[in-house]
Amino acid sequence: MDILTATNIADILKHVRTWLTNLNRAGKERKARSIRALREVVIASRETAVYIRQMKETGKPNHGIEAHLAILWTELGFALQDIGITKLAKRCQIKGQQWANPNVYDADFLEKADVSLDRMEKLANEILFQIKQ
């Protein structure tokens, strides 16, 4: 067993300070990642709403835009899952799958999953509000 010396204690304290600094930095990084991902949900919701409006007005679907939305919502699902916002992440994954293949889920499932654009944006904004407090 080593004897504690002033040098050993100083090294231990230095290590603890470094660890605490890194912990604080990780907390700030996670908070920033969370805010970024949640803001992207709001943006994706609005982008999707614009496309739906365009489709209704023109009667013409655009598979390129739908592919983009499928990827966008899926990536958001992964980003939210990585930072532990799992309920919203699952909804984003469902939304991504829905854009990739509109026939994969029936209307009853989608209603129970509560993946309307309004609901997704509201959840993201609620979580943003909690994070900023």
N, C-alpha and C positions, 0 to 999 in steps of 0.2 A: 504494500500500500504506500502510495506517494504521500509525502508530507506537503501540506499546503503552505506555500510561501507567498510572499507579497506579489511576486511575479506571476505565480499561478492564479492567484485571486484576480489580479489585474487582467490576465488573459481571459479568465472566465467572464468577468464583467464586460470586457470588450466583445466577447462572443454573444453574450446576452443582449447587449445594445444593438449589435448587428442583426441578430435574430428578430428583435422587436421592430427595428426599422424595416426589415424585409417583410415582416408580417403586416405592418401598417401600409407599406407600399402595395402589397398583394391585395389588401382590402380596398385601396383606392382604385387599383387596376380592375378588380372585379366589379366595383361600383360603376366605373366608366364603361366597361363592357356591357353591363346590364342596361345602363341608360341608352347606350348606342343601339343595342338589340331591340329594346322596347320602342324606341323612336322609329326604328325600321319597320316594326309591326304597324305603327300608325301610318307610315308612308306607304307600305304595301297595301294596306286596307284602302287607302284613298286611290292608289294607282289601280287597284282592282275595281273599285267603284266607277272610276272613269271608263274603264274598258267595258264594264257591264252596261253603262249608259250608252256608250258608243254602239255596242251590239244591239241594244234595244232600238236605238234611233235608225241604224242602218240595216238591221236585219242580217248583217254579215259577220259571222265569226271569223276570227283571225287565229289560225293555229300557231303562228309564230309568237303572238302575244300570249296565248294560252300556255305555250311551252315556257315562256319567260316567267309567267306567274307561277307555274308548277315548281320551277326551280327556285324562285324567290321565296315562296312560302316554305318549301322544304328546307332551304338553307337557314331560314329564320328558325324553324323548328329545331334544327341541330344546334344553332347558336344559343337558343334559350335553354335547351337541354344541357349544354355544356356548363351553363352558369347556374343551373338548378331551378329554373323557372319551368317546372315540368308540366303543369296543367295547361299553360299557354302554349308550351312547346308541342304538346299532343294535338292541340287544336290547329296549330300551324301545319303539322304533318298531315292532318286530315285535309286541310284546305289545299295543300300541295298535291296530294293524291287526287283530290276532287278535280283540280285543274288538269292533271295529267290524264285522267280517265273519268269523265263526268258520270259514267254509269256504274262506278265501283261501289258507291253507297246509295242506299235508297233514302227517300225524303224523311222517313221516320228516324233513321239513324242520324241524319244530319241535324234534325231538329233536337234530338236528345243530346247530341254532341255540342250543340250551342255554338256553332261556328259562323254565325252571321258576321258580316263585316263590322256592323255596329258593336256587337258584343266583343269582338276581338280588339277593336280600337279602345273600347271602354275599359277592358281588362288591362291593356297595356298602359293606359293613362292612370288607372288606379294604382298599379304597381310603381309607375314612375313617381307618383305623388308620395307613396310610402318611402321610396328610396331617398327622395330629396329631403325628407324630414329629419 
